[in-house]
Amino acid sequence: MVRVRRSGPLEGTVRVSGAKNSALKLMAAALLAPGRSVLHNVPRIADVTWMGELLERMGCTVVHEGATVSIDVPVDVVPEAPYELVERMRASIVVLGPLLGRLGEARVSVPGGDDFGHRPIDMHLKGLEELGATFTTSHGYIEARVDVLTGARVLLEFPSVGATENLLMASVLAKGTTVIDNAAREPEIADLASFLNRMGAVVAGAGTSTITVEGVERLDPVDYTVVADRIEAATYLAAVGIAGGEITIEGARADHMDMLLAKLGEMGIRVSPTADGLWVMAPQRLRSLDVSTLPYPGVATDYQPFVVAMLSVADGVGIVTENIFGGRFRTIDELLRMGADIRAEGHHVVIRGVEALSGAPVRAPDIRAGAALVVAGLAAEGETLVGDAHHVARGYEDLVGRLASLGADIAYA
Ligand code: UD1
């Protein structure tokens, strides 16, 4: 449980870790090359530990030393992702692409729904089928097979992050050229492509809607540093937005957060890039505005709980529209318990800012929603107790310690 009291103004410097959503995929991509790959700037979080366990189950040796993770990949990888690990972490599905690419077979538990609701993987499978893979599903497992993965043009129906990643990781060892159209453009995709290129792959266009991959015969293990976590950076931006103050976020990449920073600017937050991060100054009270989530470079769905938390104490009325995950408004019922004035209608929420929230016991429904409740607690009179804080630990390295270092009144209870 995390205990938060009204705090602010915040001041000081905080450093963000490497991106969870990149590190997990790079760990999976390591499967593509036998030998030892070493990742630096890896966040020390539960999801990374679990991905390490999954790789060990496949025969790898995974060693965590601070922010460095080394992965020794054997020649004979066991191509199976069992239910108990996939169920714990849905992102495990990204082993499908590398296993097919390297071994031509995989047996992966079908991921269930999760906190955002129904989350299909049809686009992953359809795209891989176009490269020649066949799938059967039995007893809750997807069994994938292919004799020779062969390059093809794949047009994604939606720029899915996970589908783009699985296709990218499968196609680097395919025969011939693969073109992924309507690809996701998130910075974590570009990070994955530069990791793969470092291994010897030939990937062009990652970060744009058209990614072209020339298949190669083999890849080699490498050392690589994970890109900064833009969602963690957004968490500290929201914290200072809510509590007021002036902070520096080291390691944050302004160029990966353009749209969010533009919106925060309209809310009254001043942000300017420094040599190695962002300097941020927040006004006494934020101004409300409307925000819609969209695939990158739009405002990310992962930022949405933080935007809702900020608007709940901003001056005026704001409408937030969630376009990526229909079920992702789990912060709201908890914020209502804290005295927020929010009304949800389908995938829209109308938020009338209140002067102050009122501390209450709440529950973290998932990683980002949990972190947003922690941050909301900074503007709540009295004490906010955030239960189920293990969700937050899945995605944040030392959120409590880092907020405390900025002067927040926060501790584990
Ligand atoms: C990743 C991120 C998550 C982020 C999301 C969108 C990780 C571990 N997670 O999730 O934090 O919020 O990107 O930026 O990196 N969809 C389908 N069929 C598919 C695949 C997706 O219908 O085969 C739908 C999803 O239900 C969702 C939308 O497409 O509505 C976007 O999902 P996607 O981009 O694939 O998200 P993830 O990769 O799962």
Residues whose N, C-alpha, C, O or C-beta is under 5 A from the ligand:
A	BS01	UD1	N21 A91 H118 R119 P120 I121 D122 M123 H124 F158 P159 S160 V161 G162 A163 T301 D302 I324 F325
